[in-house]
Amino acid sequence: MTTYLVQMNSVWEDKPASLAKARQLITNAKPAPGSLIVLPEMFATGFSVETKITAEPEQGATEQFLIEIAREHRCAVIGGLVTQDTEGHCMNQSLFITPEGQVLGRYSKNQPFSLGGESTAHTAGKGVTVIEWQGLKIAPLICYDLRFPELARDAVKAGAELLVFIAAWPIKRVQHWITLLQARAIENLAFVIGVNQCGTDPSFTYPGRSLVVDPHGVIIADAGDHEHVLRAEIDPAILHAWRTQFPALRDAGFAS
């Protein structure tokens, strides 16, 4: 599977400008049809808890943008946004869109970032989501979820082989980001993708360091600290071979 990690400095609380930037980055990358494009958490606004600015109903402007990108490039797309339901609850979500523009998965962040005020702005999700695409089972997760290994474990129990963390992870904890992505890969015998913001906003500086990690914990692609789209290949045969050779998941009693 070919993946494109869109590491961007979102324009703070400015959806039209951020969407235009994301579109240009993806267009310049010329993704191959049938690939997976991944954008960061809340990429249309940056990590803001001002839900009057960020929140949209389902099928709102950011969701429609993701659908357009998927159809235009004939790729699957994962991207983050804030969705508001009919009762007014706002959820930090990661959407999986098929190349045909179908919303195949909608995951709500289980662990809002209380230190950044998110737990008062966003309703926590309940449970993980696993999507099967191109013969690979994919679990979308979001930023602070990375610190809670039980969520990744639940996803793997449900069959996940690729964990995709979209994030706005600050530079002061960049070593945690790198180490935890590797840990989630090693302990779950899974591929892990982490796509992060870069640049600055009024509250944080972001280091980028979007990564692809193989099931042995080896970093096979690293976006560095600048705004660009990183192309990386994921070979499911590596995962299947390792899970067959090394019985940790079988010994845990929930995977073969």
Sequence and secondary structure as in RCSB ss.txt:
>XXXX:A:sequence
MTTYLVQMNSVWEDKPASLAKARQLITNAKPAPGSLIVLPEMFATGFSVETKITAEPEQGATEQFLIEIAREHRC
AVIGGLVTQDTEGHCMNQSLFITPEGQVLGRYSKNQPFSLGGESTAHTAGKGVTVIEWQGLKIAPLICYDLRFPE
LARDAVKAGAELLVFIAAWPIKRVQHWITLLQARAIENLAFVIGVNQCGTDPSFTYPGRSLVVDPHGVIIADAGD
HEHVLRAEIDPAILHAWRTQFPALRDAGFAS
>XXXX:A:secstr
 EEEEEE    TT HHHHHHHHHHHHHHH   TT EEE  TTTTT S   HHHH B TT HHHHHHHHHHHHHT 
EEEEEEEEE TTS EEEEEEEE TTS EEEEEE SS  GGGTHHHHS    S   EEETTEEEEEEEGGGGG HH
HHHHHHHTT SEEEEE    GGGHHHHHHHHHHHHHHHT EEEEE  EEE SS EEE   EEE TTS EEEE TT
SSEEEEEE  HHHHHHHHHHS HHHHHTS  
